């Protein structure tokens, strides 16, 4: 059976977002969820935990939010770790 992911148009960038939405403008739906890094149930789509910090690779050039995945930001840029 094929499972489809519900998508929506992000009001910030008008791009397609899925799941809990872009961190720039997260959806309230789909919470609480289990953090893949610390395994806690959290109610905030913008949740950041200590284990996640080491994996952050992207910054949104629009709002400055940080993320592990580029797909969670409206305008992701790779953080230069040098």
GIFENSUL-V217129 format. One record per helix or strand of 3 or more residues. SS is the DSSP state (helix for helix, strand for strand). FROM is the first residue (numbers start at 0). TO is the last residue. Records with the same first field share a line. If there is no record, write none. Layout:
SS: FROM-TO, FROM-TO
This chain:
strand: 6-8, 15-17, 57-59, 75-77
helix: 49-52, 69-71
